[in-house]
Amino acid sequence: MSGTTTLKRKLLSPPGDTIQETINTIGMKQPELAERMGKNIKNINRIIKGKESITQNTAIQLERVLGIPANFWLEREKEYRQELAQIEAEESLSEDIHWLKEFPVRVMQQLHWIPDTRGQIQILKNLLAFFGIATPQQWKEIYIDRSLTVAFRLSLAHTNNPGAMSAWLRKGELQAQELKPKKYEKKRFIKVLNQAKILVQAQPEDFKERLQSLCSDAGVAVVFTPCLPKAPISGASRWIMNATIPLIQLSCRYKTNDTFWFTFYHEVGHILKQGKKDVFLEDVKGTKIDKRKETVADNYASETLFPAMAFKKLKTESIIDETIIYAYAKEFKTHPAIVAGRLEHEGLVHPSIFHSMKIPVSI
C-alpha cells in the first residue's frame, strides 16, 4: 500500500461519522439509537464504523429517528463507497507498477497518446484508459495470450517489444474511431482505389488527407501512426469494430512515396483478398507469417502500381535513365519513384542512382 492511499484511507469518512456526530449532539448513545431503529447494537456499531452499508430501509429508519432525510444518508453512503472503491483500486494497481516497464511511456506522452502526468499510479490509470481495459491482466490476455474471444487475433508474445507494438496498434484503432468511416462497401472501395491512383501519379502535398477521406467514404479507415521506439513496423491491416470496418494503419517508416504507396496497396491486397479474421503486421519479427498471403498482397501492390508487363518491357530498354523512367511512369499512369523503386527492388540499379526522383513522406 502506497503512502498516498494510506493517507486517503485515514482521511476517508464513512457515513457513520455523521451518525455519531448527530447522536452526540442530541445526547443519544448507540444502544438507544439501536432500540429506536429496531436494530441490533452490533449492526449499528458496524454501520457507524463503515463496515456495513446503509440500505434504503436503514436510511428511512435514520430519517424517522434523527429527522435527517433518507436521501442524505443514501447519497452519503454512495459517495463513501465510491471513494473507498477508488482507494482499493489504487491499492490493487500499486501491485502492477512493473507493467509500466513494458511501454515507452515518455514517448507516448510526448505524442499526446496519453496525458503528460507524473506519479506511477496515475500513469498506470492513463495506460489502462488508453487500452480500454480494467487491469493489466486484460492486456496480457488480449495481446499476449489471445485468450479472449473478442480480442486481438495475433499474439505479440515473441515480438521484440510487445508493449510498444500493442500501443501502436491500439492507437490505430482509436484513430479509426475518430474518423467514423461509412459502412464498408467493397465495390465502392474498388472505385475509390482507382481514384487513389491519381494521387499516386500526381503526389499532391495533401495526398494523405485526400486518401484518408476517399477510403473513409467507402467504409475503410486509413490512419497514419508514427512508430514507437524499438517497435519498427511499416504497416498493418485488420478488421475492427466487430469485423465491420477494415483498418489500414501506416507508419511511413521508410519516408519515401514509393514505399508508402507499395505498403498501402499491399495492405489493400490483404483487405480485398484475405479473411476478416486475419491480422497482418508488416516488417515485424516474431510474428507468424503466411508467405502465400504475403505474396498475394505483394503481387496486388506491384500490379496496381506498375504491372509486370510494363516492367518486363522496361527491362528490354538498352539504356534506363531518368528520361526513360519518366516516360514509363507517364505511360502507365504512375509516379517515377514507383518505377525507380521497382528497379531497385529487383536489384537492377543501386538505390542511390534514382533516389532524387523520390518524394519524402512523413507523418
Buried (B, 14 or more C-beta within 10 A) or exposed (E): EBEBBEEBBEEBBBBBBBBBEBBEEEEBEBEBBBEBBEBEBEBBBBBBEBEBBBEEEBBBBBBEBBEBEBEBBBEBBEEBBEBBEEBEBBBEBBEBBEBBEBBBBEBBBEBEBBEEEEEBBBBBBBBBEBBEBEBBEBBBBBBBEBEEEEBBBBBBEEBEBBBBBBBBBBBBBBBBBEBEBBEBBEEBBEEBBEBBBEBBBEBEEEBBEBBBEBBBBBBBBBBBBBBBEEBBBBBBBBBBBEEEBBBBBBBBBBBBBBBBBBBBBBBBBBBBEBEEEBBBBBBBEBBEEEEEBBEBBBBBBBBBBBEEEBBEEBEEEEEBEEEBBBBBBEEBEBBBBBBBBBBBBEEEBEEEBBEEBBBEBEE
